[in-house]
C-alpha cells in the first residue's frame, strides 16, 4: 500500500476533481451532516473559516493498494479511518471516495484540517504517520509490505531507498484528458478548452531567460507540461500550433499596463520638477507691491 498527501485551500475544487465524470464512488462521510459531496464541500468551507490563521485547511490523502490486492468497500472505509486516526483527524470532517480509473484499487480522502474546536491539526510528519498505519494494515491482513521512505517494513525493517521507478517516468499523475489534449489538440483554443474541462489550467510562465508551459491542477499542484510528455514542451507545442493567441493577448495587456504606469510615473516626475522652485524653502512672491490710493480731497 502506498499513501500520498497534499494540502490546499479549496474544498470545492478538490471535491469536483474527485467526482468529475462520475469516476468516483462515494464510500463515506465522517462528522458531516451533508448527504452529497458538493454540500459537504460547502459545509467544510464554513467550518474551516473558524480558523483565521490556517491558509491551507484542505488535506488530500490518497491510498493505493498493491497489485493483486482487492479490498472490499468495508475494508477501504476501515483503512481510511485508520489513516485519519494516525494523523489525529478522526474527529474532523472527511469525505471518502474510491476510484476505479486505474489498474490498482485506490481511494481518496478529502479532510478538513480544522477540527470542531476551530483549531487546525498539525500536518507534521504526515508521511511517516500514514506509512506507519499502512504497514500495520498490511501486517494484520497478511499482505506484502511495500517499503516506504518513512516507515520500515515490519518483516525486513528496511526502508525504500532512492526514487520509486516507474515504467513511464515522464508521465506524472494527471487526467488522461489533459494528456490527450496536449498531444492531440489541433489549436490553442481546443487545448485550453479540454484542459479547463478536466479542472486544470494551462499557462505560459517565465523561466529564467526563457519560458515554459505550466499546468495547474484542482488541488493547486503545478506540473511542467514537458514532464508529462516530451512532445508537450512549449517548444513542441509552438512548433505544432504556432503562437498561443490567448498568451499573446495577455502579453499585450501586460505591456499596455506597464506603459501606462511608466507614463504616469514620468508625468508625475515632470510635474514635481516644474513645481519644485515654488515649493523650495525661502521662496518669496515677486509681485510688485501696490501704492496707496491717492485722495482727491482739496488741500486746506
C-alpha positions in Angstrom: 0.0 0.0 0.0 1.2 3.5 -0.8 -0.1 6.7 0.7 0.3 10.3 -0.5 -0.9 13.6 0.8 -1.1 17.2 -0.2 -2.5 20.4 1.3 -4.7 23.0 -0.4 -7.2 25.8 0.2 -10.3 24.9 -1.8 -12.6 22.1 -0.8 -15.0 22.6 -3.7 -12.2 22.3 -6.3 -10.9 19.1 -4.8 -14.3 17.5 -4.5 -15.1 18.4 -8.1 -11.8 16.8 -9.2 -12.5 13.6 -7.3 -16.1 13.2 -8.6 -15.7 14.6 -12.2 -17.2 12.4 -15.0 -18.7 10.1 -12.3 -15.4 8.3 -11.9 -15.6 8.3 -8.1 -17.7 6.0 -5.8 -18.7 7.6 -2.5 -17.7 5.4 0.4 -18.4 7.5 3.5 -19.0 10.9 5.1 -17.3 11.4 8.5 -18.5 14.1 11.0 -20.7 15.7 8.4 -24.4 16.5 8.2 -24.3 16.7 4.3 -25.6 13.9 2.1 -23.7 14.9 -1.1 -20.1 15.7 -1.9 -20.9 19.2 -3.1 -22.8 20.0 0.1 -20.0 18.5 2.1 -17.5 20.8 0.4 -19.6 23.9 1.4 -20.0 22.6 5.0 -16.3 22.0 5.3 -15.5 25.5 3.9 -17.7 27.1 6.5 -16.1 25.1 9.3 -12.6 25.9 8.1 -13.5 29.6 8.3 -13.4 29.3 12.1 -9.6 29.3 12.0 -8.3 32.7 10.9 -4.6 31.5 10.9 -4.9 28.5 8.7 -4.5 29.3 5.0 -4.5 25.6 3.8 -7.2 23.8 5.6 -7.7 21.2 2.9 -5.8 17.9 3.2 -6.0 15.4 0.3 -4.9 11.8 1.1 -4.7 9.1 -1.5 -4.1 5.4 -0.6 -3.3 2.9 -3.3 -3.3 -0.9 -3.0 -0.6 -3.2 -4.4 -1.1 -5.4 -7.4 -3.3 -8.4 -6.6 -5.0 -6.7 -3.5 -8.7 -6.4 -3.9 -10.1 -4.7 -0.8 -13.8 -4.5 -0.2 -15.6 -1.2 0.4 -15.8 -2.1 4.1 -12.0 -2.6 4.2 -11.4 0.7 2.4 -13.6 2.5 5.0 -11.7 0.9 7.8 -8.4 1.8 6.2 -9.5 5.4 5.8 -10.4 5.6 9.5 -7.0 4.0 10.4 -5.1 6.6 8.4 -7.2 9.5 9.8 -6.6 8.3 13.3 -2.9 8.1 12.8 -2.9 11.8 11.7 -5.1 12.9 14.6 -8.0 13.7 12.3 -10.5 11.1 13.4 -12.9 13.8 14.8 -12.5 16.0 11.7 -14.9 16.3 8.7 -13.9 14.0 5.8 -15.3 12.6 2.6 -14.0 9.2 1.3 -14.2 8.5 -2.4 -13.0 5.3 -4.2 -11.7 5.4 -7.8 -11.6 2.7 -10.4 -9.8 4.6 -13.2 -6.5 2.8 -12.8 -5.3 -0.8 -12.7 -4.9 -0.9 -9.0 -7.7 -0.1 -6.5 -7.3 3.2 -4.6 -9.3 5.7 -2.6 -9.1 9.4 -1.7 -9.8 11.3 1.5 -10.8 15.0 1.5 -10.4 16.0 5.1 -10.7 19.3 6.9 -7.6 20.1 9.0 -9.7 22.5 11.1 -11.4 20.5 13.8 -14.6 21.1 15.8 -12.7 23.3 18.2 -11.7 25.7 15.4 -8.1 24.8 15.5 -6.1 23.2 12.7 -4.4 19.8 13.3 -0.6 19.9 12.6 0.5 18.1 9.4 4.0 17.5 10.8 5.4 14.0 9.8 2.3 13.2 7.8 4.0 10.7 5.5 5.6 8.8 8.4 2.3 8.6 10.2 0.4 7.4 7.1 3.1 4.8 6.2 3.1 3.5 9.7 -0.7 3.0 9.5 -0.4 1.2 6.2 2.3 -1.1 7.4 0.1 -2.1 10.3 -2.8 -2.8 8.0 -0.6 -4.9 5.7 0.7 -6.9 8.6 -2.9 -7.6 10.0 -4.1 -8.9 6.6 -1.0 -10.8 5.7 -0.4 -8.6 2.6 3.0 -7.9 1.2 4.5 -4.8 2.8 5.5 -2.0 0.5 8.7 -0.4 1.8 8.4 3.4 2.2 10.9 6.1 2.9 9.5 6.9 6.3 8.1 3.7 7.9 10.1 0.4 7.6 8.7 -2.9 6.6 7.7 -4.9 9.7 9.1 -8.0 8.2 12.5 -6.7 7.0 12.9 -3.5 8.9 14.0 -1.8 5.6 13.0 1.5 4.1 12.8 2.3 0.4 16.0 3.9 -0.9 16.2 6.3 -3.8 13.3 7.0 -6.1 10.5 4.6 -6.9 10.9 3.6 -10.5 8.0 3.6 -12.9 7.6 2.4 -16.5 6.6 5.9 -17.6 9.0 8.3 -15.8 7.8 11.3 -17.8 4.1 10.9 -17.0 3.0 12.3 -13.7 -0.4 11.7 -12.3 -2.7 13.9 -14.5 -6.1 13.1 -16.0 -5.9 11.3 -19.4 -8.0 14.1 -20.9 -5.2 16.6 -20.1 -2.6 14.3 -21.6 -4.6 13.8 -24.8 -5.3 17.5 -25.1 -1.5 18.2 -25.0 -0.8 15.6 -27.6 -3.8 15.8 -30.0 -5.2 19.3 -29.9 -5.2 21.0 -33.3 -5.5 24.6 -32.0 -4.7 26.5 -28.8 -8.4 27.1 -28.3 -9.1 23.4 -28.3 -6.2 22.8 -25.9 -7.4 25.4 -23.4 -11.0 24.1 -23.6 -10.1 20.5 -23.0 -7.7 21.2 -20.1 -10.2 23.5 -18.4 -13.0 20.9 -18.8 -10.8 18.5 -16.8 -10.5 21.0 -14.0 -6.9 22.1 -14.9 -5.4 25.3 -16.3 -2.6 25.9 -18.8 -0.4 28.9 -18.8 3.0 30.1 -20.2 5.4 31.3 -17.5 8.8 32.9 -17.5 11.6 30.5 -16.6 14.9 32.4 -16.3 15.7 33.9 -19.7 13.2 31.6 -21.4 9.6 30.5 -20.9 7.8 27.2 -20.3 4.3 25.6 -20.2 2.8 25.1 -16.7 -0.2 23.1 -15.8 -2.1 23.8 -12.5 -4.4 21.1 -11.1 -7.5 21.5 -9.0 -5.6 20.9 -5.8 -3.0 23.6 -6.6 -0.4 21.1 -7.8 1.9 22.5 -10.5 3.4 20.3 -13.2 5.5 21.3 -16.2 3.8 20.1 -19.4 7.2 18.7 -20.6 7.2 16.3 -17.7 4.0 14.7 -18.8 5.2 14.0 -22.4 8.3 15.2 -24.2 6.0 16.2 -27.1 4.2 18.6 -24.8 7.0 21.0 -24.1 6.3 24.6 -25.0 8.7 24.4 -27.9 7.0 21.4 -29.4 3.5 22.9 -28.8 4.5 26.1 -30.6 6.0 24.1 -33.4 2.7 22.3 -33.9 0.2 25.1 -33.0 2.0 28.3 -33.5 1.9 31.1 -31.0 -0.9 31.0 -28.4 -3.2 33.9 -29.2 -4.5 33.9 -25.6 -1.0 34.4 -24.3 -0.2 37.0 -26.9 -3.3 39.0 -25.8 -2.2 38.7 -22.2 1.3 39.8 -23.0 0.0 42.9 -24.9 -2.3 43.8 -22.0 0.6 43.5 -19.6 2.7 45.7 -21.8 -0.1 48.3 -22.1 -0.4 48.4 -18.3 3.3 48.8 -17.9 3.4 51.6 -20.4 0.5 53.4 -18.6 2.3 53.1 -15.3 5.6 54.3 -16.8 3.8 57.3 -18.4 2.0 58.2 -15.2 5.3 57.9 -13.3 7.1 60.2 -15.9 4.3 62.7 -15.8 4.4 62.8 -12.1 8.1 63.4 -12.0 7.9 66.1 -14.6 5.2 67.9 -12.7 7.2 67.6 -9.5 10.2 69.1 -11.2 8.2 72.0 -12.6 6.8 73.0 -9.2 10.0 72.4 -7.3 11.1 76.1 -7.4 7.8 77.3 -5.9 8.0 74.7 -3.1 11.6 75.4 -2.1 12.2 77.0 1.3 12.8 80.8 1.2 10.7 81.3 -1.9 9.0 84.7 -1.8 6.4 86.1 -4.1 7.8 88.6 -6.7 4.5 90.5 -7.1 5.0 94.3 -7.0 3.5 96.0 -4.0 0.6 98.3 -4.8 1.0 102.0 -3.9 -1.7 103.5 -1.6 -4.6 105.2 -3.4 -4.4 109.0 -3.6 -7.1 111.0 -2.1 -8.9 113.6 -4.3 -10.0 115.8 -1.4 -8.9 119.5 -1.7 -6.0 120.7 0.4 -6.7 123.1 3.1 
